[in-house]
Amino acid sequence: MNAADNSIVINKNIQNNQAAQVPVVYQELNQALQKLANPQSITEEMERQTFASLKEQLIKDSQQGDLLANTLLQAAPASINAPVDSSLMSLLEKLAHPENITNPAERDQYMAINQKLENEEKKDNKLAKALRKTVFALAKPKENGLPMVELPKENEVQTVNLDDYENVKKMWLQMYLHGVVPKTFDEPNRTREEWIKDDLTVMYQTINLLISGNKDQIQQGMSFVYKIIPFLLIGGFSQAEVVAYLKAKQTAAEEAINTLSEQKMKEQEEAYTTVEVANKPAEEKQSMTAAVDEPLPTKTPAADQASDQPI
Protein backbone atom coordinates (compact mmCIF):
# COMPACT_ATOMS: atom_id res chain seq x y z
CA MET A 1 0.00 0.00 0.00
CA ASN A 2 1.38 3.35 -1.09
CA ALA A 3 1.38 6.00 1.64
CA ALA A 4 1.12 8.73 -1.01
CA ASP A 5 -2.42 7.74 -1.95
CA ASN A 6 -3.63 8.61 1.56
CA SER A 7 -4.93 5.09 2.04
CA ILE A 8 -5.79 4.54 5.67
CA VAL A 9 -6.55 1.04 6.75
CA ILE A 10 -10.00 1.09 8.27
CA ASN A 11 -12.91 -0.93 6.92
CA LYS A 12 -15.31 1.55 5.36
CA ASN A 13 -17.78 -1.12 4.37
CA ILE A 14 -17.27 -3.41 7.32
CA GLN A 15 -20.86 -4.57 7.67
CA ASN A 16 -21.18 -5.43 3.97
CA ASN A 17 -17.84 -7.21 3.84
CA GLN A 18 -18.36 -9.10 7.08
CA ALA A 19 -21.81 -10.44 6.38
CA ALA A 20 -20.51 -13.74 5.05
CA GLN A 21 -17.51 -13.83 7.37
CA VAL A 22 -19.00 -13.42 10.85
CA PRO A 23 -18.87 -16.85 12.49
CA VAL A 24 -22.25 -18.55 12.76
CA VAL A 25 -21.88 -18.78 16.53
CA TYR A 26 -21.75 -14.95 16.73
CA GLN A 27 -24.72 -14.61 14.38
CA GLU A 28 -26.79 -16.92 16.57
CA LEU A 29 -25.86 -14.95 19.68
CA ASN A 30 -26.68 -11.62 18.01
CA GLN A 31 -30.02 -13.01 16.87
CA ALA A 32 -30.90 -14.00 20.43
CA LEU A 33 -29.80 -10.58 21.72
CA GLN A 34 -31.98 -8.84 19.15
CA LYS A 35 -34.97 -10.85 20.32
CA LEU A 36 -34.14 -9.95 23.90
CA ALA A 37 -33.93 -6.25 23.06
CA ASN A 38 -37.27 -6.26 21.23
CA PRO A 39 -39.44 -9.27 22.12
CA GLN A 40 -42.48 -7.66 20.44
CA SER A 41 -40.83 -8.16 17.05
CA ILE A 42 -41.01 -11.95 17.46
CA THR A 43 -43.88 -13.39 15.43
CA GLU A 44 -44.23 -16.73 17.21
CA GLU A 45 -46.34 -16.14 20.31
CA MET A 46 -44.72 -18.62 22.70
CA GLU A 47 -41.19 -17.46 21.83
CA ARG A 48 -42.30 -13.82 22.17
CA GLN A 49 -43.65 -14.48 25.65
CA THR A 50 -40.49 -16.40 26.58
CA PHE A 51 -38.16 -13.54 25.62
CA ALA A 52 -40.47 -10.93 27.17
CA SER A 53 -40.40 -12.79 30.48
CA LEU A 54 -36.66 -13.26 30.20
CA LYS A 55 -36.13 -9.55 29.60
CA GLU A 56 -38.34 -8.66 32.56
CA GLN A 57 -36.32 -10.97 34.81
CA LEU A 58 -33.01 -9.59 33.53
CA ILE A 59 -34.16 -6.04 34.24
CA LYS A 60 -34.94 -7.04 37.83
CA ASP A 61 -31.57 -8.80 38.15
CA SER A 62 -29.78 -5.80 36.65
CA GLN A 63 -31.36 -3.50 39.23
CA GLN A 64 -29.84 -5.77 41.88
CA GLY A 65 -26.39 -5.31 40.33
CA ASP A 66 -26.22 -8.61 38.40
CA LEU A 67 -23.21 -8.39 36.05
CA LEU A 68 -24.51 -10.79 33.38
CA ALA A 69 -27.99 -9.23 33.28
CA ASN A 70 -26.60 -5.70 33.02
CA THR A 71 -24.23 -6.67 30.20
CA LEU A 72 -26.87 -8.55 28.20
CA LEU A 73 -29.37 -5.70 28.36
CA GLN A 74 -26.79 -3.30 26.91
CA ALA A 75 -25.52 -5.63 24.21
CA ALA A 76 -28.28 -5.45 21.59
CA PRO A 77 -26.60 -5.52 18.13
CA ALA A 78 -27.65 -3.50 15.11
CA SER A 79 -27.79 -6.71 13.06
CA ILE A 80 -26.84 -10.36 13.35
CA ASN A 81 -23.70 -9.62 11.32
CA ALA A 82 -22.55 -6.80 13.60
CA PRO A 83 -19.56 -7.29 15.93
CA VAL A 84 -20.51 -8.71 19.30
CA ASP A 85 -20.67 -5.99 21.96
CA SER A 86 -17.17 -5.47 23.40
CA SER A 87 -18.31 -5.62 27.05
CA LEU A 88 -20.19 -8.85 26.40
CA MET A 89 -17.22 -10.28 24.50
CA SER A 90 -14.96 -9.53 27.44
CA LEU A 91 -17.41 -11.26 29.77
CA LEU A 92 -17.65 -14.29 27.48
CA GLU A 93 -13.87 -14.53 27.26
CA LYS A 94 -13.69 -14.73 31.04
CA LEU A 95 -16.45 -17.33 31.09
CA ALA A 96 -14.46 -19.35 28.55
CA HIS A 97 -11.25 -19.10 30.58
CA PRO A 98 -12.09 -18.47 34.25
CA GLU A 99 -8.79 -20.14 35.19
CA ASN A 100 -6.98 -17.07 33.82
CA ILE A 101 -8.72 -14.70 36.26
CA THR A 102 -6.30 -13.82 39.05
CA ASN A 103 -8.80 -12.27 41.45
CA PRO A 104 -10.30 -15.20 43.45
CA ALA A 105 -13.61 -13.46 44.10
CA GLU A 106 -14.00 -12.52 40.44
CA ARG A 107 -13.05 -16.03 39.34
CA ASP A 108 -15.71 -17.50 41.63
CA GLN A 109 -18.24 -15.04 40.25
CA TYR A 110 -17.62 -16.14 36.66
CA MET A 111 -17.70 -19.80 37.58
CA ALA A 112 -21.08 -19.17 39.23
CA ILE A 113 -22.30 -17.47 36.03
CA ASN A 114 -21.18 -20.51 34.02
CA GLN A 115 -23.14 -22.76 36.36
CA LYS A 116 -26.20 -20.52 36.08
CA LEU A 117 -26.04 -20.59 32.26
CA GLU A 118 -25.68 -24.36 32.29
CA ASN A 119 -28.77 -24.69 34.49
CA GLU A 120 -30.74 -22.30 32.25
CA GLU A 121 -29.68 -24.18 29.14
CA LYS A 122 -31.18 -27.34 30.61
CA LYS A 123 -34.46 -25.42 30.95
CA ASP A 124 -34.39 -24.74 27.19
CA ASN A 125 -33.47 -21.06 27.66
CA LYS A 126 -32.53 -20.04 24.10
CA LEU A 127 -30.40 -17.10 25.15
CA ALA A 128 -28.50 -19.27 27.61
CA LYS A 129 -27.96 -21.82 24.82
CA ALA A 130 -26.52 -19.16 22.51
CA LEU A 131 -24.28 -17.84 25.28
CA ARG A 132 -23.05 -21.31 26.22
CA LYS A 133 -22.35 -22.15 22.59
CA THR A 134 -20.30 -18.96 22.19
CA VAL A 135 -18.38 -19.62 25.42
CA PHE A 136 -17.58 -23.15 24.24
CA ALA A 137 -16.39 -21.82 20.88
CA LEU A 138 -14.17 -19.22 22.56
CA ALA A 139 -12.67 -21.89 24.80
CA LYS A 140 -11.42 -23.78 21.74
CA PRO A 141 -11.56 -21.35 18.81
CA LYS A 142 -9.66 -23.44 16.26
CA GLU A 143 -11.90 -26.42 16.83
CA ASN A 144 -15.13 -24.42 16.75
CA GLY A 145 -14.84 -22.22 13.70
CA LEU A 146 -13.71 -18.96 15.30
CA PRO A 147 -10.78 -17.06 13.79
CA MET A 148 -7.37 -17.74 15.24
CA VAL A 149 -5.24 -14.78 16.22
CA GLU A 150 -3.51 -14.18 12.90
CA LEU A 151 -3.15 -11.02 10.86
CA PRO A 152 -2.24 -11.05 7.16
CA LYS A 153 0.51 -8.78 5.89
CA GLU A 154 -1.88 -7.26 3.35
CA ASN A 155 -5.64 -6.86 3.21
CA GLU A 156 -7.00 -8.73 0.20
CA VAL A 157 -10.63 -8.03 1.12
CA GLN A 158 -10.96 -4.26 0.68
CA THR A 159 -9.10 -0.96 0.40
CA VAL A 160 -10.14 2.11 2.34
CA ASN A 161 -9.13 5.75 2.49
CA LEU A 162 -8.52 8.69 4.77
CA ASP A 163 -12.23 9.38 5.30
CA ASP A 164 -12.59 5.99 6.97
CA TYR A 165 -10.07 6.94 9.65
CA GLU A 166 -12.16 10.04 10.44
CA ASN A 167 -15.39 8.01 10.51
CA VAL A 168 -13.96 5.53 13.00
CA LYS A 169 -12.61 8.36 15.15
CA LYS A 170 -15.98 10.13 15.13
CA MET A 171 -17.79 6.92 16.01
CA TRP A 172 -15.57 6.24 19.02
CA LEU A 173 -15.62 9.89 20.10
CA GLN A 174 -19.41 9.75 20.30
CA MET A 175 -19.20 6.44 22.15
CA TYR A 176 -16.73 7.79 24.70
CA LEU A 177 -18.69 11.00 25.30
CA HIS A 178 -22.25 9.65 25.26
CA GLY A 179 -22.16 5.84 25.43
CA VAL A 180 -22.92 3.72 28.49
CA VAL A 181 -19.84 3.34 30.71
CA PRO A 182 -18.96 -0.38 30.93
CA LYS A 183 -18.61 -1.65 34.49
CA THR A 184 -16.15 -4.25 35.73
CA PHE A 185 -15.98 -6.46 38.79
CA ASP A 186 -13.06 -4.52 40.20
CA GLU A 187 -14.53 -1.13 39.26
CA PRO A 188 -18.34 -1.32 39.44
CA ASN A 189 -18.59 2.47 39.85
CA ARG A 190 -15.85 3.68 37.53
CA THR A 191 -16.37 7.03 35.89
CA ARG A 192 -16.38 7.89 32.21
CA GLU A 193 -12.89 9.37 32.51
CA GLU A 194 -11.59 6.20 34.17
CA TRP A 195 -13.12 4.04 31.44
CA ILE A 196 -11.50 6.10 28.68
CA LYS A 197 -8.13 6.15 30.43
CA ASP A 198 -8.30 2.35 30.90
CA ASP A 199 -8.98 1.99 27.17
CA LEU A 200 -6.08 4.30 26.35
CA THR A 201 -3.71 2.21 28.45
CA VAL A 202 -4.73 -0.96 26.60
CA MET A 203 -4.46 0.73 23.20
CA TYR A 204 -1.00 2.17 23.90
CA GLN A 205 0.19 -1.24 25.02
CA THR A 206 -1.39 -3.10 22.09
CA ILE A 207 -0.08 -0.69 19.45
CA ASN A 208 3.44 -0.82 20.89
CA LEU A 209 3.36 -4.62 20.84
CA LEU A 210 2.10 -4.77 17.25
CA ILE A 211 4.77 -2.41 15.92
CA SER A 212 7.60 -3.84 18.03
CA GLY A 213 8.97 -6.08 15.28
CA ASN A 214 9.32 -8.89 17.84
CA LYS A 215 7.36 -11.99 16.82
CA ASP A 216 6.35 -12.95 20.37
CA GLN A 217 5.31 -9.40 21.25
CA ILE A 218 3.32 -9.09 18.02
CA GLN A 219 1.52 -12.32 18.87
CA GLN A 220 0.75 -10.96 22.33
CA GLY A 221 -0.57 -7.77 20.76
CA MET A 222 -2.82 -9.74 18.43
CA SER A 223 -4.18 -11.63 21.44
CA PHE A 224 -5.15 -8.28 22.94
CA VAL A 225 -6.85 -7.30 19.68
CA TYR A 226 -8.84 -10.53 19.73
CA LYS A 227 -10.15 -9.69 23.20
CA ILE A 228 -10.94 -5.99 22.74
CA ILE A 229 -11.99 -5.74 19.05
CA PRO A 230 -12.48 -9.30 17.75
CA PHE A 231 -14.16 -8.33 14.46
CA LEU A 232 -10.85 -6.89 13.20
CA LEU A 233 -9.57 -10.44 12.95
CA ILE A 234 -12.36 -11.73 10.71
CA GLY A 235 -12.42 -9.10 7.97
CA GLY A 236 -9.10 -9.80 6.30
CA PHE A 237 -7.43 -6.85 8.00
CA SER A 238 -3.68 -6.59 7.88
CA GLN A 239 -1.47 -5.83 10.85
CA ALA A 240 -0.99 -2.24 9.62
CA GLU A 241 -4.75 -1.82 9.25
CA VAL A 242 -5.40 -3.01 12.78
CA VAL A 243 -2.81 -0.56 14.09
CA ALA A 244 -4.47 2.25 12.11
CA TYR A 245 -7.89 1.37 13.55
CA LEU A 246 -6.45 1.36 17.07
CA LYS A 247 -4.79 4.73 16.45
CA ALA A 248 -8.12 6.19 15.29
CA LYS A 249 -9.73 4.85 18.46
CA GLN A 250 -6.81 6.19 20.50
CA THR A 251 -7.17 9.67 18.98
CA ALA A 252 -10.89 9.61 19.77
CA ALA A 253 -10.14 8.66 23.38
CA GLU A 254 -7.59 11.45 23.74
CA GLU A 255 -10.01 14.01 22.29
CA ALA A 256 -12.76 12.73 24.59
CA ILE A 257 -10.53 13.18 27.65
CA ASN A 258 -9.72 16.75 26.56
CA THR A 259 -13.40 17.51 25.94
CA LEU A 260 -14.43 16.16 29.34
CA SER A 261 -11.66 18.14 31.04
CA GLU A 262 -12.79 21.36 29.32
CA GLN A 263 -16.40 20.66 30.29
CA LYS A 264 -15.39 20.09 33.90
CA MET A 265 -13.40 23.35 33.99
CA LYS A 266 -16.31 25.25 32.45
CA GLU A 267 -18.72 23.78 35.00
CA GLN A 268 -16.39 24.73 37.84
CA GLU A 269 -16.08 28.29 36.52
CA GLU A 270 -19.85 28.59 36.14
CA ALA A 271 -20.38 27.19 39.63
CA TYR A 272 -17.87 29.70 41.05
CA THR A 273 -19.57 32.57 39.20
CA THR A 274 -22.98 31.47 40.47
CA VAL A 275 -21.77 31.37 44.07
CA GLU A 276 -20.05 34.74 43.66
CA VAL A 277 -23.21 36.35 42.28
CA ALA A 278 -25.34 34.74 44.97
CA ASN A 279 -23.06 36.05 47.71
CA LYS A 280 -22.70 39.58 46.33
CA PRO A 281 -26.13 40.94 47.40
CA ALA A 282 -25.57 39.56 50.90
CA GLU A 283 -22.24 41.33 51.14
CA GLU A 284 -23.74 44.59 49.90
CA LYS A 285 -26.65 44.28 52.33
CA GLN A 286 -24.26 43.63 55.19
CA SER A 287 -22.23 46.71 54.21
CA MET A 288 -25.36 48.88 54.12
CA THR A 289 -26.54 47.57 57.47
CA ALA A 290 -23.17 48.33 59.01
CA ALA A 291 -23.35 51.89 57.64
CA VAL A 292 -26.84 52.46 59.07
CA ASP A 293 -25.88 51.09 62.47
CA GLU A 294 -22.76 53.25 62.72
CA PRO A 295 -23.36 56.03 65.37
CA LEU A 296 -23.38 59.65 64.22
CA PRO A 297 -20.35 61.73 65.32
CA THR A 298 -20.95 63.89 68.42
CA LYS A 299 -19.70 67.43 68.90
CA THR A 300 -16.74 67.93 71.16
CA PRO A 301 -16.73 70.78 73.79
CA ALA A 302 -14.09 72.58 71.79
CA ALA A 303 -16.32 72.44 68.77
CA ASP A 304 -19.22 73.83 70.82
CA GLN A 305 -17.11 76.75 72.03
CA ALA A 306 -15.96 77.49 68.55
CA SER A 307 -19.51 77.58 67.36
CA ASP A 308 -20.41 80.19 70.05
CA GLN A 309 -17.79 82.72 68.87
CA PRO A 310 -19.07 85.58 66.70
CA ILE A 311 -18.13 85.41 63.08
C-alpha positions as CSV (number, residue, x, y, z in Angstrom):
1,M,0.0,0.0,0.0
2,N,1.4,3.3,-1.1
3,A,1.4,6.0,1.6
4,A,1.1,8.7,-1.0
5,D,-2.4,7.7,-2.0
6,N,-3.6,8.6,1.6
7,S,-4.9,5.1,2.0
8,I,-5.8,4.5,5.7
9,V,-6.6,1.0,6.8
10,I,-10.0,1.1,8.3
11,N,-12.9,-0.9,6.9
12,K,-15.3,1.6,5.4
13,N,-17.8,-1.1,4.4
14,I,-17.3,-3.4,7.3
15,Q,-20.9,-4.6,7.7
16,N,-21.2,-5.4,4.0
17,N,-17.8,-7.2,3.8
18,Q,-18.4,-9.1,7.1
19,A,-21.8,-10.4,6.4
20,A,-20.5,-13.7,5.1
21,Q,-17.5,-13.8,7.4
22,V,-19.0,-13.4,10.9
23,P,-18.9,-16.9,12.5
24,V,-22.3,-18.6,12.8
25,V,-21.9,-18.8,16.5
26,Y,-21.7,-15.0,16.7
27,Q,-24.7,-14.6,14.4
28,E,-26.8,-16.9,16.6
29,L,-25.9,-14.9,19.7
30,N,-26.7,-11.6,18.0
31,Q,-30.0,-13.0,16.9
32,A,-30.9,-14.0,20.4
33,L,-29.8,-10.6,21.7
34,Q,-32.0,-8.8,19.1
35,K,-35.0,-10.9,20.3
36,L,-34.1,-9.9,23.9
37,A,-33.9,-6.2,23.1
38,N,-37.3,-6.3,21.2
39,P,-39.4,-9.3,22.1
40,Q,-42.5,-7.7,20.4
41,S,-40.8,-8.2,17.1
42,I,-41.0,-12.0,17.5
43,T,-43.9,-13.4,15.4
44,E,-44.2,-16.7,17.2
45,E,-46.3,-16.1,20.3
46,M,-44.7,-18.6,22.7
47,E,-41.2,-17.5,21.8
48,R,-42.3,-13.8,22.2
49,Q,-43.6,-14.5,25.7
50,T,-40.5,-16.4,26.6
51,F,-38.2,-13.5,25.6
52,A,-40.5,-10.9,27.2
53,S,-40.4,-12.8,30.5
54,L,-36.7,-13.3,30.2
55,K,-36.1,-9.5,29.6
56,E,-38.3,-8.7,32.6
57,Q,-36.3,-11.0,34.8
58,L,-33.0,-9.6,33.5
59,I,-34.2,-6.0,34.2
60,K,-34.9,-7.0,37.8
61,D,-31.6,-8.8,38.1
62,S,-29.8,-5.8,36.7
63,Q,-31.4,-3.5,39.2
64,Q,-29.8,-5.8,41.9
65,G,-26.4,-5.3,40.3
66,D,-26.2,-8.6,38.4
67,L,-23.2,-8.4,36.1
68,L,-24.5,-10.8,33.4
69,A,-28.0,-9.2,33.3
70,N,-26.6,-5.7,33.0
71,T,-24.2,-6.7,30.2
72,L,-26.9,-8.6,28.2
73,L,-29.4,-5.7,28.4
74,Q,-26.8,-3.3,26.9
75,A,-25.5,-5.6,24.2
76,A,-28.3,-5.4,21.6
77,P,-26.6,-5.5,18.1
78,A,-27.6,-3.5,15.1
79,S,-27.8,-6.7,13.1
80,I,-26.8,-10.4,13.4
81,N,-23.7,-9.6,11.3
82,A,-22.5,-6.8,13.6
83,P,-19.6,-7.3,15.9
84,V,-20.5,-8.7,19.3
85,D,-20.7,-6.0,22.0
86,S,-17.2,-5.5,23.4
87,S,-18.3,-5.6,27.0
88,L,-20.2,-8.8,26.4
89,M,-17.2,-10.3,24.5
90,S,-15.0,-9.5,27.4
91,L,-17.4,-11.3,29.8
92,L,-17.7,-14.3,27.5
93,E,-13.9,-14.5,27.3
94,K,-13.7,-14.7,31.0
95,L,-16.4,-17.3,31.1
96,A,-14.5,-19.4,28.5
97,H,-11.2,-19.1,30.6
98,P,-12.1,-18.5,34.3
99,E,-8.8,-20.1,35.2
100,N,-7.0,-17.1,33.8
101,I,-8.7,-14.7,36.3
102,T,-6.3,-13.8,39.0
103,N,-8.8,-12.3,41.5
104,P,-10.3,-15.2,43.5
105,A,-13.6,-13.5,44.1
106,E,-14.0,-12.5,40.4
107,R,-13.0,-16.0,39.3
108,D,-15.7,-17.5,41.6
109,Q,-18.2,-15.0,40.2
110,Y,-17.6,-16.1,36.7
111,M,-17.7,-19.8,37.6
112,A,-21.1,-19.2,39.2
113,I,-22.3,-17.5,36.0
114,N,-21.2,-20.5,34.0
115,Q,-23.1,-22.8,36.4
116,K,-26.2,-20.5,36.1
117,L,-26.0,-20.6,32.3
118,E,-25.7,-24.4,32.3
119,N,-28.8,-24.7,34.5
120,E,-30.7,-22.3,32.3
121,E,-29.7,-24.2,29.1
122,K,-31.2,-27.3,30.6
123,K,-34.5,-25.4,31.0
124,D,-34.4,-24.7,27.2
125,N,-33.5,-21.1,27.7
126,K,-32.5,-20.0,24.1
127,L,-30.4,-17.1,25.2
128,A,-28.5,-19.3,27.6
129,K,-28.0,-21.8,24.8
130,A,-26.5,-19.2,22.5
131,L,-24.3,-17.8,25.3
132,R,-23.0,-21.3,26.2
133,K,-22.4,-22.1,22.6
134,T,-20.3,-19.0,22.2
135,V,-18.4,-19.6,25.4
136,F,-17.6,-23.2,24.2
137,A,-16.4,-21.8,20.9
138,L,-14.2,-19.2,22.6
139,A,-12.7,-21.9,24.8
140,K,-11.4,-23.8,21.7
141,P,-11.6,-21.3,18.8
142,K,-9.7,-23.4,16.3
143,E,-11.9,-26.4,16.8
144,N,-15.1,-24.4,16.7
145,G,-14.8,-22.2,13.7
146,L,-13.7,-19.0,15.3
147,P,-10.8,-17.1,13.8
148,M,-7.4,-17.7,15.2
149,V,-5.2,-14.8,16.2
150,E,-3.5,-14.2,12.9
151,L,-3.1,-11.0,10.9
152,P,-2.2,-11.1,7.2
153,K,0.5,-8.8,5.9
154,E,-1.9,-7.3,3.3
155,N,-5.6,-6.9,3.2
156,E,-7.0,-8.7,0.2
157,V,-10.6,-8.0,1.1
158,Q,-11.0,-4.3,0.7
159,T,-9.1,-1.0,0.4
160,V,-10.1,2.1,2.3
161,N,-9.1,5.7,2.5
162,L,-8.5,8.7,4.8
163,D,-12.2,9.4,5.3
164,D,-12.6,6.0,7.0
165,Y,-10.1,6.9,9.7
166,E,-12.2,10.0,10.4
167,N,-15.4,8.0,10.5
168,V,-14.0,5.5,13.0
169,K,-12.6,8.4,15.1
170,K,-16.0,10.1,15.1
171,M,-17.8,6.9,16.0
172,W,-15.6,6.2,19.0
173,L,-15.6,9.9,20.1
174,Q,-19.4,9.8,20.3
175,M,-19.2,6.4,22.1
176,Y,-16.7,7.8,24.7
177,L,-18.7,11.0,25.3
178,H,-22.2,9.7,25.3
179,G,-22.2,5.8,25.4
180,V,-22.9,3.7,28.5
181,V,-19.8,3.3,30.7
182,P,-19.0,-0.4,30.9
183,K,-18.6,-1.7,34.5
184,T,-16.1,-4.3,35.7
185,F,-16.0,-6.5,38.8
186,D,-13.1,-4.5,40.2
187,E,-14.5,-1.1,39.3
188,P,-18.3,-1.3,39.4
189,N,-18.6,2.5,39.9
190,R,-15.9,3.7,37.5
191,T,-16.4,7.0,35.9
192,R,-16.4,7.9,32.2
193,E,-12.9,9.4,32.5
194,E,-11.6,6.2,34.2
195,W,-13.1,4.0,31.4
196,I,-11.5,6.1,28.7
197,K,-8.1,6.1,30.4
198,D,-8.3,2.4,30.9
199,D,-9.0,2.0,27.2
200,L,-6.1,4.3,26.3
201,T,-3.7,2.2,28.5
202,V,-4.7,-1.0,26.6
203,M,-4.5,0.7,23.2
204,Y,-1.0,2.2,23.9
205,Q,0.2,-1.2,25.0
206,T,-1.4,-3.1,22.1
207,I,-0.1,-0.7,19.5
208,N,3.4,-0.8,20.9
209,L,3.4,-4.6,20.8
210,L,2.1,-4.8,17.2
211,I,4.8,-2.4,15.9
212,S,7.6,-3.8,18.0
213,G,9.0,-6.1,15.3
214,N,9.3,-8.9,17.8
215,K,7.4,-12.0,16.8
216,D,6.4,-12.9,20.4
217,Q,5.3,-9.4,21.2
218,I,3.3,-9.1,18.0
219,Q,1.5,-12.3,18.9
220,Q,0.8,-11.0,22.3
221,G,-0.6,-7.8,20.8
222,M,-2.8,-9.7,18.4
223,S,-4.2,-11.6,21.4
224,F,-5.1,-8.3,22.9
225,V,-6.8,-7.3,19.7
226,Y,-8.8,-10.5,19.7
227,K,-10.1,-9.7,23.2
228,I,-10.9,-6.0,22.7
229,I,-12.0,-5.7,19.0
230,P,-12.5,-9.3,17.7
231,F,-14.2,-8.3,14.5
232,L,-10.9,-6.9,13.2
233,L,-9.6,-10.4,12.9
234,I,-12.4,-11.7,10.7
235,G,-12.4,-9.1,8.0
236,G,-9.1,-9.8,6.3
237,F,-7.4,-6.9,8.0
238,S,-3.7,-6.6,7.9
239,Q,-1.5,-5.8,10.8
240,A,-1.0,-2.2,9.6
241,E,-4.7,-1.8,9.3
242,V,-5.4,-3.0,12.8
243,V,-2.8,-0.6,14.1
244,A,-4.5,2.2,12.1
245,Y,-7.9,1.4,13.5
246,L,-6.5,1.4,17.1
247,K,-4.8,4.7,16.4
248,A,-8.1,6.2,15.3
249,K,-9.7,4.8,18.5
250,Q,-6.8,6.2,20.5
251,T,-7.2,9.7,19.0
252,A,-10.9,9.6,19.8
253,A,-10.1,8.7,23.4
254,E,-7.6,11.5,23.7
255,E,-10.0,14.0,22.3
256,A,-12.8,12.7,24.6
257,I,-10.5,13.2,27.6
258,N,-9.7,16.8,26.6
259,T,-13.4,17.5,25.9
260,L,-14.4,16.2,29.3
261,S,-11.7,18.1,31.0
262,E,-12.8,21.4,29.3
263,Q,-16.4,20.7,30.3
264,K,-15.4,20.1,33.9
265,M,-13.4,23.4,34.0
266,K,-16.3,25.2,32.5
267,E,-18.7,23.8,35.0
268,Q,-16.4,24.7,37.8
269,E,-16.1,28.3,36.5
270,E,-19.8,28.6,36.1
271,A,-20.4,27.2,39.6
272,Y,-17.9,29.7,41.0
273,T,-19.6,32.6,39.2
274,T,-23.0,31.5,40.5
275,V,-21.8,31.4,44.1
276,E,-20.1,34.7,43.7
277,V,-23.2,36.3,42.3
278,A,-25.3,34.7,45.0
279,N,-23.1,36.1,47.7
280,K,-22.7,39.6,46.3
281,P,-26.1,40.9,47.4
282,A,-25.6,39.6,50.9
283,E,-22.2,41.3,51.1
284,E,-23.7,44.6,49.9
285,K,-26.6,44.3,52.3
286,Q,-24.3,43.6,55.2
287,S,-22.2,46.7,54.2
288,M,-25.4,48.9,54.1
289,T,-26.5,47.6,57.5
290,A,-23.2,48.3,59.0
291,A,-23.3,51.9,57.6
292,V,-26.8,52.5,59.1
293,D,-25.9,51.1,62.5
294,E,-22.8,53.3,62.7
295,P,-23.4,56.0,65.4
296,L,-23.4,59.6,64.2
297,P,-20.4,61.7,65.3
298,T,-20.9,63.9,68.4
299,K,-19.7,67.4,68.9
300,T,-16.7,67.9,71.2
301,P,-16.7,70.8,73.8
302,A,-14.1,72.6,71.8
303,A,-16.3,72.4,68.8
304,D,-19.2,73.8,70.8
305,Q,-17.1,76.8,72.0
306,A,-16.0,77.5,68.5
307,S,-19.5,77.6,67.4
308,D,-20.4,80.2,70.0
309,Q,-17.8,82.7,68.9
310,P,-19.1,85.6,66.7
311,I,-18.1,85.4,63.1
